[in-house]
């Protein structure tokens, strides 16, 4: 759509493709989102994966390390991946328009190539991949692009609520189990020798940990579909609804953005803070984990909207458009930045040919690594785009989708029109 509808074509002619515009505000928010998700993902790269869900499962959780967990959980946990998912939904309308008669000739090949890239990413590099889920969800949500913003909002919230209630109910059921409920009982904590075996496998080398990574990938994909599939589709619906209202394209007035930010962050931040503080106060007691899961599940939706509103407000101010340009460039290369984050983290934490630091870098130092990656990507993205039309993985994805090599260098003939950021 991109704020315009394609004109009706004569009956004997094929329908024209929708006009596509590049909205700097969407690129900027996408860039901030792709950087923000690394603050949480680094934990799954650096430690045994259960430490992401149950922090005491691996490594130190006191002092600065506890602070690092607390603030990342409150301000980053599930917030930026929510923004990323919403923008994926918005991007489908931006690319295809809302009119069902325009067809989806290039959408499904695009999703199939994303699925293939995601499978390689997951099984070869990192089990925490999100691309497979996005590709599958993208094949479904496209069918709702013509629905009204109200319809998308109602069904989006329903789909988000169902897995949330399922997950909270699952953890709340721990309190109904007879006998003592311990993290060891549910394998949230492993015996030291088993944990050391995992650490040794990852430190041994890239090839050595492939079987373990593949097993984790199967578990993550099955669990992700059951527990988070509805949320991903639902958030994409909400992103579509926000796009239709003009939220992502700066059509709201400044006051509306400020009020939205004040309300959502004013409720969301205290809610996430209370949940995290409860975990710390109870020493992550198993029978009460549901409380912080529930509070953060709701807070993540509110804070994602609040963060988005703040960025949209800033994008309406000319001065901030210049200041935010490195994030805009990072957003135009979001696919590349997401995958190169994996390559960087794999090199740092997996053994030869990497550094093999898995299980040795504490949380506070993980934060420092993330900041370094942010700085590098915020410098490299604008420099790359000063010479090239797309990021390297964006170019690859487009070329595979269109079945031919797309012009990469600036100054050459423009490539077939495609979606921003991919």
N, C-alpha and C positions, 0 to 999 in steps of 0.2 A: 504494500500500500504506500508507505512512505508519504503519508498525508495526501496522496492523490490516488484516484482510481483510474484504471485504464479505460479508455473510451470503448463503447460497444463497437464491435467489428461487424461488417456486413455478414449476412448469413453464410455466404459462400466462402468467406475468408477465415483462416485460423485466427483465434483470438490473440491479440497482441500481448506481449509480456508486460507486466506491471512496471511502471517507472520505479527505479531504485535510487535512493539518495543515501549519502553517507552522513549520518548524524554524529557530529563530534562528541556530543554529550553521551551517546551510547558507547562510543569507543573509550571515552574517559572512564566511565563507570566499569566497563568490562576490564580495562587495564588495572584498576584498583582491585577488582574482584579476583583476578588471576594472581595478583601478588598476595592478596590477603589469604587465599586458601593455603598457601605454602606454610604459613605460620602454624597451621594445624597438621598439615600433611607431613611436615618434617618429623613429627613424633613417630609416625608409622614407618618412616624410612630409617630412623636412628635406633629404634628399640623394638622389642617383641611387640607384635601388633596389639595384643590385649591391653597394653599400657595406654593406648589411645582411649579405650572405653573405661578401663579401670586403672587409674594412674599409679597406685601402689604396686602394680604387677611387675614393674621393672625399674631399676635404678633409683637413685636418691630422690626423695620427695620432701625435703626440708629446706628451710632458709630461702635462698635465692631461687632454688629449683622449684620450691612450692609456689613462690611468687610468680615465676615464669608460667607455671601451669595455670594458676588462678587467673591472671590477667589475659592470657591467651584464650582460656575457656570463656571468660566473660565477654571479651570484646571481639573474638574471632570465631569461636566454636560454632559452626553451622551457619554463621552469618554471611560469609562471603561466597560460600558454595550456593547458598540460597539466591544471592544476587546473580551469580553466574548462570544458574538454572533459569531464572526469570528472563534474563537477557537472551538465552537460547530460544525460549518460546517467542519472545518479541521478534527475534531475528527471522523466524520462520515467516511471520506476517510481512516483515520488511522485505524479504526476498520474493515471496510469492503473491502478496496481496491478499485480499479477503474474498475475492470473487471465486467461487468454486469452478466456474466455467473456464478459468484461465489454466487449469491443469497443474500437474506436479511432475512434469516430464523429467526434470533434472533433480528434483528433491530426493526421490528414492535412491537413485544411483549415488547421490551425495551421502545419504545416510548409510548406504551399504559400504561405501569406502571408509566412512568414519568408523563403522563397526569393525571392519578388518583392521584398520590402524589401531583401534582400541584393543582388539584381541592380542595383537602383537605387543602393544604397550603393556598390557596386563600380564601376559604369560611369560614374556621375555624379560621385562624390566621391573614392573611394580604391580603388585596385586591390588593396590588401592585405586586403580584406574576408574575414571568416571565416564570415559568416552563411549564405552559399550552401552551403558545405561542411557546416555544421551541419544545415541543412534536409535536404540529400540524405542525410547519414548518419542523421539522425533518422528518416527513413522506413524505413531498414533495421534499425537496432538495436532498434526497438520490437518487432520480431517475436521477439526473444530475451529479452524482459523476464521470461518465466516460467522461464527456465533457472536452474539452481542457481548459487550463488556460485562454486563450483569450476569449473564449465563455463565461466562468463563469464571467470574469471581465466585459465584455460588458453588459450582462444581469443583473449582480449584480448592476452595476451603474444605469441602467435603472430602476430597481425595487426600488432602494434607492431614485432615483430622483422623482418618481411619488408621493409617500406620502409626500415628502418634499414640492413639489410644491403645493399639495393639502392643506397642513397645512398653509403654508405661504399665499396662496390665501385666505384661510378662515379668517385669522387674518387681512390681508390687506383689506378685504371687510368691515371691521368695519368702515373704512373711507368713505364708500359710503352710510352709513345708515343716513337717515335724522334725524335732531335733535341732541341733545347732546349725545355723546357716553360716558357712565359712566360704571365703573366696576359693580355697583349695577344693572344696566340694564341687564347684562348678567350673573348675580349671581356669578361674580368673587369675590364679597364682599357681605357677608350676614349681615342682621340686627343684632345688638349686642345680642338680645335675642335668635335668632336662632343659632348663633355661640356658645353662652353659653350652649344651650341645647345639642349641639354636644359634647362639652367639658365634660359636666356633664355625658352624656351617656357613654363616654369612661372611665371616672374616676369611674363610678359606679361599673364596674366589667366585667370580661371576658365574661360571658354569656349575660349580659345586652346589650353589644355592638354588639353581633352577627348579629341581623337583619340589623343594619346600615352597618356593614362590608359587609354583603351579597349583599346589594343593591349597595354599592360602587364597589364590585367585578363585578357585572353584567355590570355596566356602564363602568368600566375599561376594561373588556374583549371585549365588543362590540366596544368601542372607540379604543382600542388597535389594533384590527383586521383591522378596517377601516383606521386608521391613521398611524399605525406602522407595520402592517402585511407585507407590501411590503418591508419595510426597513429591518425587521428581516430576511426574506428570502434572500434579496439582499446581506446583510452583510455576511450571511452564505455562499453564492456563492463566495463572495470576499475572505472569509477565506479559502474556498476550493482552489481557484486560488492561493493564497499565499502559501498554503501547497504544491501544485504541483510545484511551482517554487523553493521550498526549503527555503523559508523565515523563516518558523517556526522551521526548522530543522538544522539551522546554515550552510546551504550550500552556502549562499551568502558570499562573502569576507567582511572583516571588513570595507573596504572603502565604499562598496555599502551600508552597514547599516548606516554608518556615514553620507553619502550624503543624503540618504533617510530621516534620522532624521532631518538633518539641513534644508532641503527644506520644509518638511511637518510641522515641529514645527515652523520654521521661518515664514511660512504663517499662520498656524492654530492658534497659540497663539495670535498674534496681531488681527486676525479676531474675535476670541472669546472675546478678551479684548475690542475691539471697540464696539461690540454689547452690552456687559454688561455695559460699560460706558455710552452708549446711553440710556439704560434703567434708569440708575441712574440720568442722566442729565435731562431726561424728566419726572422724577418721575413716571416711568412705565405707561406713557400715552397710553391709549387703542389703539388709531388709529395708533400708531407707534410700537406696540409690534412686528409686523411682521418682523421688521428690525433685532432685536436681535435673533429672532427665525431662520431667514434665515442664519445669520452669524454663529450662533452656530451649526446649522445643518450641514453646510459645514465644519466648523472648527472641529467638533467632528470626522469626518472621517479622516481628515488630522492628527489630533493630536493622534488618536488611532493608526494609522500607524506609526507615529513618536515615540510614546511611545514604541510600539512593536519593532521598529528598535533599539532603545537605549538598551532595555533589551536583544535582540538577540546579540548585540555587546558585552555587558557585559558578557553574557553567554559563549562567545568564549574565555574569559580570565579565566584561571584556578583559580586565586585568588578569583575572583568574584563569581565563582560557589559555593565556600565555604561560602562566605558572604551571598549569596542569598538563601542558603539552607532552612532557615525558610519559605521563600516565596514559594520555590519548594514544601515543605511539605504541606503548605496551599493549593497549587494548586492540589496536589494529593487528598486532602480532600475537594475540592471546593464545592461539593454537600452538605457535612456535614456542612461546614463553612457557606454556604449561608443559610441553614435552621436554624442553631443555631443562626445566626444573628437575624433572625425573632423571635426566642424564647426569646432571650435576650432583644430585643427591645419591644416585647409584654409585657414581665415582667416589664420592666421599665416604660412604658407609659400607659398600660391598668390597670384598677383597680383590686381589689381582684380577685384572689390571688396575683396579681402584685402590683406594687408601685403606679400606677395611676397618673403618672406625666404628662399625656397628657395635652397640652395647657399651661404648666407652665415652660418648659425648653426652654430658649431662644436659638437662633441659635449658638451663641458662645459656649454655654455649650453643645449643641448637638455635636459640633466638638470634645469637650473633651471626651464625651462618646464614640464617634467613635474611637478615638485614644486608649482608654482603651480596647475596643473590639479588635482592631488590635493587641495590645500587647499580650492579652490573647490568641488569635488564633495563633499568631506566636510562642508562647511558647508551647501551647498544641499540635499543629499539629505535630511537630517533635517528641515530647515525645510519642504521641499516636502511630505514625508509627514506633517507635523503638520497639514496642511490637506487634502491629497488622499489618496485610497485607493491610487493607483498613480502611477508615473512617467508622463509624457505618452506616451512610445512604448509602454510596457507597456499603457496604456489603449487606444491605437490598435490594437495587435496583438490584444488581447482583443476589442475591438469588431468588428474585421474577422472574427475567428474565429467569434464567436457571431452575427454578422450583424445586430447592433443596437448602438446606443450604450450603453455600460456606465456605471453611476453612477460619477462621478469624485470628487465632494466627499464628505468624511467626513460621516456622519450621515444619508446617504440609504440607501435599501434596498440590501442587499448585492448585488453582481454575481454571476452564475453562478460556481460554484466553479471555480477554475483553478489552474495551477501557480505556485508561488512564483517571483517574479522574472520572470514573463512571463505 
